Amino acid sequence: MYTLDQVRCFIAVAEELHFGRAAERLHMTQPPLSRQIQRLEREIEFKVFERTSSGVSLTPAGTSFLVESYRLLDRVDTAPRKAKLIAEGRIGLIRIGYTAVSGYNVLGHLLTCIRKHLPDVQVELTEQVTSSQIESLQNHSIDLGLARPPFDGEGIISQPIYTDNMAVVIPKGHPLGQHRDNVSLDEISKYPMVMFSPKDAEYFHDLLTRELGISAKQGKFQVTDAATIVGLVAQDHGIAIVPSSTKVLGRSDVEYLNIPALADIAVELHAIWHTDSSNPVLQHIPEIMSDFSTQSLDD
């Protein structure tokens, strides 16, 4: 098998078309250089140079081999640099799981910060409820999650990154809209509701039933995704209490009421990852999150 030293010698002679000048360029004498070329030709089993009394020229096969030799040395030279960038987490892939609501505004800002700090890192996105994200982090099918507490899985690290408010969403023209922001929970209890699922949207379901005292029996439907809830409200299937960030859906067929009973209710979104993750990109999470915390998600 030919060696990289032989390839470098070949390139020098091919560019100089003179063994003496090539030897001087390589800081060696001409006889060892000639032996390197001879060994190369024996290994590859074809002549790369035509040797005449007037000088040296490339054979057609040698011309083709020169192109491939440049590519070979380029790969050899760039391989350590690329591997170093991968080890530093500046090249690679980060797989992110996110809840549907976080996709409305938080996810886009996070991706902006990732692109700013790690422009050569690819991102793979998967919409998942929190429980699925925990499972995916533990089996290492995602690297980072955007999820709602609590996080019961072993080895899960979490950092709060965004706090949202809750609001009542009603169909356009609904009677509650006449009172606007003075609606009470007692008044809300008179109407059927579209509720969050107790299984796949546990965080929001518990918030409504435990903290606000909304009866699960009031729920006409149980839904996982807030966008679907807003859509059902628009079609007059009930009213709902949803994160205020769903306003970015921009629907003209619903109204939002910021009622007093919800003024002190805040919902948290956390970035979560696993202590056993081997993805080098995660070492940059602190700087990304620090930058993210300075972003205005209302822009």
Secondary structure, 3 states (H helix, E strand, C coil): CCCHHHHHHHHHHHHHCCHHHHHHHCCCCHHHHHHHHHHHHHHHCCCCEEEECCEEEECHHHHHHHHHHHHHHHHHHHHHHHHHHHHCCCCEEEEEEECCHHHCCHHHHHHHHHHHHCCCEEEEEEECCHHHHHHHHHCCCCCEEEECCCCCCCCEEEEEEEEEEEEEEEECCCHHHHCHHHCCHHHHCCCCEEEECCCCCHHHHHHHHHHCCCCHHHEEEEECCHHHHHHHHHCCCCEEEEEHHHHHHCCCCEEEECCHHHCCCEEEEEEEEECCCCCHHHHHHHHHHHHHHCCCCCC
